Amino acid sequence: MSALTSLLGLGAILALQNGTPTVGDTVWVTHAVTLPAGHTLRPSDWEPPEPVELLGPPRVALRDGAAEVAYPVVVWRPGPLVLELPGPLLLGPEGSVDSLPGRRVWLQIASVLPRVAPDSQLAPQPRADFVQRGSATVIPLLLLWGAAVLLLTPLHWWWRRRGKPPVSPAAARGGRPVSAPLERWADAGESRAVVGSSASRLRHAISARVPDAHGGLDTDALLAVLSSTRPDWPLVELRDLLRALDEARFGHTTFPGAMGLSRWAAELEPRLPEGAAA
């Protein structure tokens, strides 16, 4: 064993690329051994303590009868550090195995943080001035009101000069619908348009005399309202006319007597008195 120990060459060295390593750098810690003839070298497993972390398996390089075992490590704390490397195994040609002693390696790890001056060398900052409080004023609000008055006064004057909106012809005649060219529609084959205009005109006349019988009611509901409010009207004739108009408007076939229904509605309208039933 003493003879093998005397064969140790350079010992443990530190392989770095550029200067002193810093925290987080990959450092190859090596152990060089001179091998006797016919012997081989096997690296030992190593679990370094914190703050050292092993990055991978060791690497063995043979050159000129010597072997070099290199362990890749990283150190996570700055300052001086001592590493205890395990001794490799020396394998003889007859199958003998001998373990070489471990070596101690000293490292100096630099910090990646910049140097700062000690607290005793830091000069105290001067006292900060008091923060001035802003004063509240109504001047911006008054300016906003003045701008609103200047902008809205001409607009209001222009709106008043427009005058009243024009009155439609239907409203000028008391809300009565405008007369439609029924004969021209009938000649063009638009019988449904003729019947629709006549029904709308008749319902408008009924709702003008009886507000409860408005245009939103269907025929049966409209007749029910008229039977209770205007029993003096020709309700039977009015029922037949309204149902005939509905049949002509919503039926599946074209109604040939559209103009006849229109004349019937025009003749019946004056016979609907406007006064309330006695």
KOLBA-921173 format. One record per atom (N, C-alpha, C): residue in three letters; x, y, z. Coordinates in steps of 0.2 Angstrom, whole numbers, padded with zeros to 4 digits, always signed. Last residue first. Layout:
ALAXYZ/...
This chain:
ALA-0639+0274-0128/ALA-0643+0276-0123/ALA-0645+0271-0118/ALA-0621+0274-0132/ALA-0628+0270-0132/ALA-0632+0273-0127/ALA-0613+0289-0137/ALA-0614+0283-0133/ALA-0621+0280-0133/GLY-0610+0294-0154/GLY-0612+0295-0148/GLY-0613+0288-0144/GLU-0608+0289-0167/GLU-0602+0291-0163/GLU-0604+0292-0156/PRO-0615+0276-0176/PRO-0616+0282-0173/PRO-0610+0283-0168/LEU-0613+0269-0191/LEU-0610+0268-0184/LEU-0610+0274-0180/ARG-0615+0272-0204/ARG-0621+0270-0200/ARG-0619+0268-0193/PRO-0603+0275-0210/PRO-0607+0281-0208/PRO-0613+0279-0204/GLU-0599+0261-0213/GLU-0595+0266-0208/GLU-0600+0272-0206/LEU-0606+0255-0223/LEU-0608+0253-0216/LEU-0604+0258-0211/GLU-0600+0259-0235/GLU-0607+0261-0233/GLU-0609+0259-0226/ALA-0587+0254-0233/ALA-0588+0261-0234/ALA-0595+0263-0233/ALA-0590+0240-0233/ALA-0587+0243-0227/ALA-0588+0251-0227/TRP-0595+0239-0246/TRP-0599+0237-0241/TRP-0596+0240-0234/ARG-0583+0242-0254/ARG-0589+0247-0254/ARG-0594+0245-0248/SER-0575+0231-0250/SER-0573+0238-0249/SER-0579+0243-0249/LEU-0583+0220-0255/LEU-0582+0221-0248/LEU-0579+0228-0246/GLY-0581+0224-0269/GLY-0588+0223-0266/GLY-0587+0224-0258/MET-0567+0222-0271/MET-0570+0229-0271/MET-0577+0229-0268/ALA-0566+0208-0269/ALA-0563+0213-0265/ALA-0566+0220-0265/GLY-0571+0196-0275/GLY-0576+0202-0273/GLY-0573+0207-0268/PRO-0562+0186-0276/PRO-0564+0190-0282/PRO-0567+0196-0280/PHE-0548+0181-0266/PHE-0555+0183-0266/PHE-0557+0187-0271/THR-0538+0167-0268/THR-0539+0174-0270/THR-0547+0176-0270/THR-0536+0156-0254/THR-0537+0157-0261/THR-0539+0165-0262/HIS-0534+0155-0241/HIS-0529+0152-0245/HIS-0530+0153-0252/GLY-0537+0170-0231/GLY-0539+0164-0234/GLY-0533+0161-0239/PHE-0535+0182-0225/PHE-0530+0177-0223/PHE-0532+0170-0226/ARG-0543+0191-0232/ARG-0536+0193-0231/ARG-0532+0187-0229/ALA-0556+0185-0233/ALA-0553+0187-0239/ALA-0545+0189-0238/GLU-0558+0183-0219/GLU-0558+0177-0224/GLU-0554+0179-0230/ASP-0559+0196-0215/ASP-0554+0191-0212/ASP-0553+0185-0217/LEU-0570+0200-0222/LEU-0564+0203-0223/LEU-0558+0199-0220/ALA-0580+0192-0216/ALA-0579+0191-0223/ALA-0572+0194-0225/ARG-0579+0196-0203/ARG-0577+0189-0204/ARG-0576+0188-0212/LEU-0584+0209-0205/LEU-0578+0208-0202/LEU-0575+0201-0203/LEU-0597+0207-0210/LEU-0592+0210-0214/LEU-0585+0209-0211/ASP-0604+0200-0200/ASP-0603+0196-0206/ASP-0598+0200-0210/ARG-0603+0210-0190/ARG-0600+0203-0189/ARG-0599+0200-0195/LEU-0611+0220-0195/LEU-0604+0221-0194/LEU-0600+0215-0193/GLU-0624+0213-0195/GLU-0620+0215-0202/GLU-0613+0216-0201/VAL-0625+0212-0181/VAL-0625+0206-0186/VAL-0622+0208-0192/LEU-0624+0225-0177/LEU-0619+0221-0175/LEU-0619+0214-0179/PRO-0628+0240-0179/PRO-0630+0234-0183/PRO-0624+0228-0182/TRP-0629+0247-0163/TRP-0626+0246-0169/TRP-0628+0240-0173/ASP-0634+0246-0150/ASP-0638+0250-0155/ASP-0635+0249-0162/PRO-0624+0241-0141/PRO-0630+0237-0144/PRO-0634+0240-0149/ARG-0610+0244-0137/ARG-0614+0248-0142/ARG-0619+0243-0145/THR-0605+0236-0126/THR-0605+0244-0126/THR-0609+0247-0131/SER-0607+0223-0129/SER-0609+0226-0122/SER-0609+0233-0122/SER-0604+0222-0142/SER-0611+0219-0140/SER-0612+0222-0133/LEU-0591+0226-0143/LEU-0596+0230-0146/LEU-0603+0228-0143/VAL-0584+0215-0136/VAL-0584+0222-0133/VAL-0590+0226-0136/ALA-0587+0205-0145/ALA-0589+0205-0138/ALA-0589+0211-0135/LEU-0580+0210-0157/LEU-0588+0209-0157/LEU-0590+0209-0150/LEU-0567+0208-0153/LEU-0570+0215-0154/LEU-0577+0215-0154/ALA-0566+0195-0151/ALA-0565+0199-0145/ALA-0568+0206-0146/ASP-0568+0191-0164/ASP-0572+0189-0159/ASP-0572+0193-0153/THR-0556+0197-0171/THR-0563+0199-0173/THR-0568+0197-0167/ASP-0544+0203-0159/ASP-0546+0199-0164/ASP-0554+0200-0165/LEU-0537+0219-0154/LEU-0541+0213-0153/LEU-0543+0209-0159/GLY-0529+0230-0158/GLY-0526+0224-0156/GLY-0530+0218-0155/GLY-0537+0241-0161/GLY-0535+0237-0167/GLY-0531+0230-0164/HIS-0550+0242-0148/HIS-0544+0244-0152/HIS-0542+0239-0157/ALA-0563+0245-0141/ALA-0562+0240-0146/ALA-0556+0242-0151/ASP-0562+0255-0132/ASP-0560+0248-0129/ASP-0560+0243-0135/PRO-0566+0267-0139/PRO-0559+0266-0137/PRO-0557+0258-0135/VAL-0577+0268-0151/VAL-0576+0264-0145/VAL-0569+0263-0143/ARG-0573+0277-0161/ARG-0580+0278-0158/ARG-0580+0274-0151/ALA-0561+0273-0165/ALA-0562+0280-0164/ALA-0568+0281-0160/SER-0563+0259-0168/SER-0559+0261-0162/SER-0559+0269-0160/ILE-0570+0261-0180/ILE-0573+0258-0174/ILE-0570+0260-0167/ALA-0561+0266-0188/ALA-0567+0270-0187/ALA-0571+0267-0181/HIS-0552+0256-0188/HIS-0550+0263-0186/HIS-0556+0267-0184/ARG-0559+0246-0195/ARG-0557+0245-0188/ARG-0555+0252-0185/LEU-0560+0252-0207/LEU-0566+0251-0204/LEU-0564+0250-0196/ARG-0546+0253-0212/ARG-0550+0259-0211/ARG-0557+0258-0207/SER-0543+0239-0212/SER-0539+0244-0207/SER-0544+0250-0206/ALA-0552+0234-0221/ALA-0552+0232-0215/ALA-0549+0236-0210/SER-0547+0241-0233/SER-0554+0242-0231/SER-0555+0240-0223/SER-0534+0236-0233/SER-0535+0243-0232/SER-0542+0245-0230/GLY-0536+0222-0236/GLY-0533+0224-0230/GLY-0534+0232-0228/VAL-0543+0222-0248/VAL-0546+0220-0242/VAL-0543+0223-0236/VAL-0532+0227-0256/VAL-0538+0231-0256/VAL-0542+0229-0250/ALA-0523+0217-0254/ALA-0521+0224-0252/ALA-0527+0228-0251/ARG-0529+0206-0260/ARG-0528+0206-0253/ARG-0526+0213-0250/SER-0530+0210-0273/SER-0536+0210-0270/SER-0535+0210-0262/GLU-0521+0215-0285/GLU-0520+0215-0278/GLU-0526+0215-0273/GLY-0524+0217-0298/GLY-0524+0210-0295/GLY-0522+0209-0288/ALA-0525+0229-0303/ALA-0518+0226-0304/ALA-0518+0219-0301/ASP-0538+0233-0300/ASP-0536+0231-0307/ASP-0530+0228-0308/ALA-0536+0235-0286/ALA-0540+0229-0288/ALA-0539+0227-0296/TRP-0528+0246-0287/TRP-0525+0240-0284/TRP-0529+0234-0286/ARG-0537+0255-0292/ARG-0531+0253-0296/ARG-0528+0247-0293/GLU-0546+0255-0282/GLU-0548+0253-0288/GLU-0542+0251-0293/LEU-0540+0261-0271/LEU-0542+0254-0271/LEU-0543+0251-0278/PRO-0529+0270-0266/PRO-0531+0269-0273/PRO-0534+0262-0274/ALA-0534+0275-0250/ALA-0529+0272-0254/ALA-0533+0271-0261/SER-0534+0289-0239/SER-0538+0285-0244/SER-0533+0282-0249/VAL-0526+0289-0223/VAL-0527+0291-0230/VAL-0530+0286-0234/PRO-0536+0287-0208/PRO-0531+0285-0213/PRO-0532+0288-0219/ARG-0538+0300-0196/ARG-0541+0296-0201/ARG-0536+0294-0206/GLY-0534+0310-0187/GLY-0532+0304-0187/GLY-0534+0298-0191/GLY-0540+0322-0191/GLY-0542+0319-0185/GLY-0540+0312-0184/ARG-0534+0327-0202/ARG-0541+0325-0203/ARG-0543+0321-0197/ALA-0521+0328-0198/ALA-0525+0334-0199/ALA-0532+0333-0200/ALA-0516+0315-0197/ALA-0517+0319-0191/ALA-0522+0325-0192/ALA-0515+0313-0211/ALA-0520+0309-0207/ALA-0521+0312-0200/PRO-0505+0322-0215/PRO-0512+0323-0217/PRO-0517+0319-0213/SER-0495+0328-0201/SER-0497+0323-0206/SER-0504+0324-0209/VAL-0487+0343-0197/VAL-0493+0338-0196/VAL-0495+0334-0202/PRO-0470+0346-0193/PRO-0476+0346-0198/PRO-0481+0341-0196/PRO-0466+0352-0177/PRO-0465+0347-0182/PRO-0471+0347-0187/LYS-0464+0369-0173/LYS-0467+0363-0172/LYS-0466+0358-0178/GLY-0447+0376-0173/GLY-0454+0376-0173/GLY-0457+0370-0172/ARG-0434+0379-0174/ARG-0436+0374-0179/ARG-0444+0374-0179/ARG-0430+0388-0164/ARG-0432+0391-0170/ARG-0435+0386-0175/ARG-0426+0379-0154/ARG-0433+0382-0153/ARG-0435+0386-0160/TRP-0414+0375-0159/TRP-0419+0370-0158/TRP-0426+0373-0157/TRP-0407+0387-0158/TRP-0408+0384-0164/TRP-0414+0379-0164/TRP-0406+0388-0144/TRP-0410+0393-0148/TRP-0411+0390-0155/HIS-0399+0377-0140/HIS-0406+0377-0138/HIS-0410+0382-0142/LEU-0387+0380-0146/LEU-0390+0374-0149/LEU-0398+0374-0146/PRO-0383+0391-0139/PRO-0385+0392-0147/PRO-0388+0385-0149/THR-0382+0385-0126/THR-0386+0390-0128/THR-0388+0391-0135/LEU-0372+0375-0126/LEU-0378+0373-0126/LEU-0383+0379-0128/LEU-0359+0382-0125/LEU-0360+0377-0130/LEU-0368+0376-0131/LEU-0360+0391-0114/LEU-0359+0393-0121/LEU-0360+0389-0127/VAL-0363+0381-0104/VAL-0368+0386-0106/VAL-0367+0389-0113/ALA-0351+0374-0104/ALA-0357+0371-0106/ALA-0363+0376-0108/ALA-0342+0384-0100/ALA-0341+0381-0107/ALA-0348+0377-0109/GLY-0347+0386-0087/GLY-0347+0392-0092/GLY-0347+0389-0099/TRP-0345+0374-0081/TRP-0352+0376-0082/TRP-0352+0382-0087/LEU-0331+0374-0081/LEU-0334+0369-0085/LEU-0342+0371-0086/LEU-0328+0385-0073/LEU-0326+0385-0080/LEU-0330+0380-0084/LEU-0333+0380-0061/LEU-0336+0386-0064/LEU-0334+0386-0071/LEU-0324+0369-0059/LEU-0331+0368-0060/LEU-0334+0373-0063/PRO-0311+0376-0058/PRO-0312+0371-0063/PRO-0320+0370-0065/ILE-0315+0384-0046/ILE-0313+0387-0052/ILE-0314+0382-0058/VAL-0316+0379-0033/VAL-0322+0378-0037/VAL-0321+0381-0044/THR-0302+0370-0025/THR-0305+0376-0028/THR-0311+0374-0032/ALA-0291+0364-0012/ALA-0297+0363-0016/ALA-0300+0370-0019/SER-0273+0363-0013/SER-0279+0367-0011/SER-0285+0366-0015/GLY-0262+0350-0009/GLY-0266+0354-0014/GLY-0272+0357-0011/ARG-0249+0350+0002/ARG-0256+0348+0000/ARG-0259+0353-0004/GLN-0232+0346+0000/GLN-0237+0351+0000/GLN-0244+0348-0002/VAL-0222+0336+0011/VAL-0226+0336+0005/VAL-0232+0341+0005/PHE-0207+0342+0017/PHE-0214+0340+0018/PHE-0218+0341+0012/ASP-0191+0335+0012/ASP-0196+0341+0014/ASP-0203+0338+0014/ALA-0181+0323+0021/ALA-0185+0325+0015/ALA-0190+0331+0017/ARG-0164+0325+0027/ARG-0171+0325+0028/ARG-0175+0327+0022/PRO-0151+0316+0017/PRO-0154+0322+0021/PRO-0162+0321+0022/GLN-0145+0300+0021/GLN-0148+0304+0017/GLN-0151+0310+0021/PRO-0129+0295+0028/PRO-0136+0296+0029/PRO-0139+0301+0024/ALA-0117+0286+0019/ALA-0119+0292+0022/ALA-0126+0293+0023/LEU-0109+0271+0024/LEU-0115+0274+0020/LEU-0117+0280+0023/GLN-0100+0265+0032/GLN-0097+0269+0027/GLN-0103+0273+0023/SER-0107+0256+0040/SER-0103+0261+0043/SER-0101+0267+0038/ASP-0110+0246+0031/ASP-0115+0250+0033/ASP-0112+0256+0036/PRO-0098+0244+0017/PRO-0101+0242+0024/PRO-0106+0248+0026/ALA-0102+0244+0000/ALA-0099+0247+0006/ALA-0102+0245+0012/VAL-0102+0229-0010/VAL-0105+0235-0007/VAL-0101+0237-0001/ARG-0098+0220-0025/ARG-0096+0222-0018/ARG-0100+0228-0016/PRO-0111+0210-0033/PRO-0106+0216-0033/PRO-0104+0217-0026/LEU-0112+0193-0034/LEU-0115+0199-0032/LEU-0110+0204-0031/VAL-0106+0181-0035/VAL-0108+0184-0041/VAL-0111+0191-0040/SER-0091+0176-0026/SER-0099+0178-0026/SER-0100+0182-0033/ALA-0080+0163-0028/ALA-0082+0170-0028/ALA-0089+0171-0028/ILE-0072+0150-0019/ILE-0078+0152-0023/ILE-0080+0159-0022/GLN-0059+0141-0018/GLN-0061+0148-0016/GLN-0066+0150-0021/LEU-0055+0125-0011/LEU-0058+0129-0016/LEU-0059+0136-0013/TRP-0044+0111-0008/TRP-0046+0118-0006/TRP-0049+0122-0012/VAL-0045+0094-0006/VAL-0045+0100-0011/VAL-0047+0106-0008/ARG-0038+0079-0001/ARG-0041+0085+0001/ARG-0040+0091-0004/ARG-0040+0062-0007/ARG-0037+0068-0006/ARG-0041+0074-0004/GLY-0040+0045-0001/GLY-0043+0051-0004/GLY-0038+0057-0003/PRO-0029+0031-0006/PRO-0032+0036-0001/PRO-0035+0042-0005/LEU-0034+0017-0016/LEU-0030+0023-0015/LEU-0033+0028-0010/SER-0037+0000-0015/SER-0040+0007-0014/SER-0035+0012-0012/ASP-0035-0013-0025/ASP-0032-0010-0020/ASP-0035-0003-0020/VAL-0037-0030-0031/VAL-0040-0023-0030/VAL-0037-0020-0024/SER-0031-0042-0043/SER-0031-0039-0036/SER-0034-0032-0037/GLY-0030-0048-0055/GLY-0037-0047-0052/GLY-0037-0044-0045/GLU-0018-0047-0060/GLU-0020-0054-0057/GLU-0027-0053-0054/PRO-0016-0034-0063/PRO-0017-0039-0069/PRO-0019-0045-0066/GLY-0026-0023-0052/GLY-0020-0026-0054/GLY-0022-0031-0060/LEU-0034-0008-0050/LEU-0035-0015-0052/LEU-0029-0018-0055/LEU-0038+0004-0038/LEU-0033+0002-0043/LEU-0033-0006-0044/LEU-0050+0016-0036/LEU-0048+0009-0035/LEU-0043+0007-0040/PRO-0048+0032-0029/PRO-0050+0028-0034/PRO-0048+0021-0032/GLY-0054+0041-0014/GLY-0048+0038-0017/GLY-0051+0033-0023/PRO-0064+0055-0014/PRO-0063+0048-0012/PRO-0058+0046-0017/LEU-0060+0072-0008/LEU-0062+0067-0014/LEU-0060+0060-0012/GLU-0067+0084+0001/GLU-0064+0077+0003/GLU-0065+0072-0003/LEU-0065+0101+0000/LEU-0068+0095-0002/LEU-0064+0089-0001/VAL-0067+0116+0008/VAL-0063+0111+0008/VAL-0067+0104+0006/LEU-0068+0133+0004/LEU-0072+0127+0004/LEU-0067+0121+0004/PRO-0072+0151+0006/PRO-0067+0145+0005/PRO-0071+0139+0007/GLY-0085+0159-0004/GLY-0081+0158+0001/GLY-0076+0152+0001/PRO-0103+0156-0008/PRO-0096+0159-0009/PRO-0092+0158-0003/ARG-0112+0142-0013/ARG-0111+0147-0008/ARG-0104+0149-0009/TRP-0114+0131-0022/TRP-0119+0136-0021/TRP-0118+0141-0016/VAL-0105+0124-0034/VAL-0105+0126-0027/VAL-0110+0132-0027/VAL-0104+0109-0044/VAL-0106+0116-0044/VAL-0107+0117-0036/VAL-0093+0097-0053/VAL-0097+0099-0047/VAL-0099+0107-0048/PRO-0087+0083-0060/PRO-0090+0089-0061/PRO-0094+0091-0056/TYR-0071+0075-0057/TYR-0078+0075-0055/TYR-0081+0082-0056/ALA-0059+0065-0065/ALA-0062+0072-0064/ALA-0069+0072-0062/VAL-0044+0057-0064/VAL-0051+0056-0062/VAL-0054+0063-0061/GLU-0031+0052-0074/GLU-0034+0058-0071/GLU-0042+0057-0070/ALA-0017+0042-0074/ALA-0024+0042-0075/ALA-0026+0048-0071/ALA-0002+0038-0084/ALA-0005+0041-0078/ALA-0013+0041-0080/GLY+0005+0034-0096/GLY+0005+0030-0090/GLY+0002+0033-0084/ASP+0000+0045-0105/ASP+0008+0044-0103/ASP+0008+0040-0096/ARG-0016+0046-0100/ARG-0011+0049-0104/ARG-0004+0047-0101/LEU-0033+0044-0098/LEU-0027+0041-0097/LEU-0022+0044-0102/ALA-0047+0050-0088/ALA-0043+0051-0094/ALA-0036+0048-0093/VAL-0063+0048-0083/VAL-0057+0046-0082/VAL-0053+0047-0089/ARG-0076+0057-0074/ARG-0073+0056-0081/ARG-0065+0054-0079/PRO-0090+0053-0064/PRO-0083+0056-0065/PRO-0081+0054-0072/PRO-0107+0059-0068/PRO-0102+0054-0067/PRO-0095+0056-0068/GLY-0113+0075-0062/GLY-0113+0069-0067/GLY-0108+0064-0064/LEU-0113+0085-0053/LEU-0117+0086-0059/LEU-0118+0080-0063/LEU-0115+0087-0036/LEU-0112+0083-0041/LEU-0116+0083-0047/GLU-0114+0101-0026/GLU-0118+0097-0030/GLU-0115+0094-0035/VAL-0111+0109-0010/VAL-0108+0106-0016/VAL-0113+0101-0019/PRO-0113+0114+0003/PRO-0117+0117-0003/PRO-0114+0114-0010/GLU-0118+0097+0006/GLU-0120+0104+0004/GLU-0114+0109+0006/PRO-0106+0084+0001/PRO-0111+0087+0006/PRO-0113+0094+0003/PRO-0105+0072-0012/PRO-0102+0078-0009/PRO-0108+0081-0004/GLU-0103+0057-0015/GLU-0109+0061-0013/GLU-0106+0067-0009/TRP-0095+0046-0027/TRP-0094+0052-0022/TRP-0101+0055-0021/ASP-0087+0031-0031/ASP-0093+0035-0031/ASP-0092+0040-0025/SER-0071+0030-0039/SER-0076+0028-0033/SER-0082+0033-0034/PRO-0064+0024-0054/PRO-0066+0030-0050/PRO-0071+0027-0045/ARG-0052+0013-0057/ARG-0059+0014-0057/ARG-0061+0019-0052/LEU-0038+0009-0068/LEU-0041+0013-0062/LEU-0048+0014-0063/THR-0026-0004-0070/THR-0031+0000-0072/THR-0034+0004-0066/HIS-0009-0010-0074/HIS-0014-0009-0069/HIS-0019-0004-0072/GLY+0002-0012-0082/GLY-0003-0018-0082/GLY-0009-0016-0077/ALA+0013-0003-0072/ALA+0012-0006-0078/ALA+0007-0012-0077/PRO+0005+0010-0062/PRO+0010+0005-0063/PRO+0008+0001-0069/LEU+0000+0027-0064/LEU-0002+0019-0064/LEU+0004+0015-0065/THR-0002+0041-0055/THR+0002+0037-0060/THR+0001+0030-0059/VAL-0016+0051-0054/VAL-0013+0045-0052/VAL-0008+0043-0057/ALA-0026+0066-0050/ALA-0021+0063-0054/ALA-0017+0057-0051/HIS-0041+0072-0049/HIS-0037+0068-0045/HIS-0032+0064-0049/THR-0051+0087-0050/THR-0047+0081-0053/THR-0043+0078-0048/VAL-0066+0095-0052/VAL-0061+0093-0047/VAL-0058+0087-0049/TRP-0072+0107-0062/TRP-0070+0100-0063/TRP-0064+0099-0057/VAL-0087+0116-0060/VAL-0080+0116-0058/VAL-0078+0108-0059/THR-0098+0128-0066/THR-0096+0121-0066/THR-0088+0120-0065/ASP-0104+0141-0056/ASP-0100+0138-0061/ASP-0099+0131-0060/GLY-0112+0144-0044/GLY-0115+0142-0050/GLY-0111+0140-0056/VAL-0101+0157-0039/VAL-0106+0153-0037/VAL-0110+0151-0043/THR-0085+0156-0048/THR-0090+0159-0044/THR-0096+0154-0043/PRO-0067+0152-0048/PRO-0074+0151-0050/PRO-0079+0155-0046/THR-0054+0162-0055/THR-0058+0160-0049/THR-0065+0158-0050/GLY-0049+0159-0072/GLY-0048+0162-0065/GLY-0052+0159-0060/ASN-0057+0150-0083/ASN-0055+0157-0082/ASN-0055+0159-0075/GLN-0057+0136-0082/GLN-0056+0139-0088/GLN-0053+0146-0087/LEU-0050+0124-0070/LEU-0054+0130-0072/LEU-0052+0132-0078/ALA-0047+0111-0060/ALA-0047+0112-0067/ALA-0052+0118-0068/LEU-0036+0108-0047/LEU-0043+0111-0049/LEU-0042+0113-0056/ILE-0029+0092-0041/ILE-0029+0099-0043/ILE-0036+0101-0045/ALA-0021+0080-0031/ALA-0028+0083-0032/ALA-0027+0091-0035/GLY-0006+0074-0038/GLY-0011+0075-0032/GLY-0018+0078-0035/LEU+0004+0071-0046/LEU+0002+0078-0045/LEU-0002+0079-0039/GLY+0005+0055-0041/GLY+0009+0061-0044/GLY+0007+0068-0042/LEU+0008+0041-0031/LEU+0004+0047-0033/LEU+0008+0053-0036/LEU+0017+0032-0028/LEU+0016+0033-0035/LEU+0011+0038-0036/SER+0017+0030-0014/SER+0022+0034-0017/SER+0022+0035-0024/THR+0006+0022-0013/THR+0005+0029-0011/THR+0010+0033-0014/LEU+0011+0010-0017/LEU+0006+0013-0021/LEU+0005+0020-0020/ALA+0019+0007-0006/ALA+0022+0008-0013/ALA+0018+0012-0017/SER+0010+0006+0004/SER+0014+0012+0004/SER+0018+0013-0002/MET+0004-0006+0000/MET+0000+0000+0000/MET+0004+0006+0000/
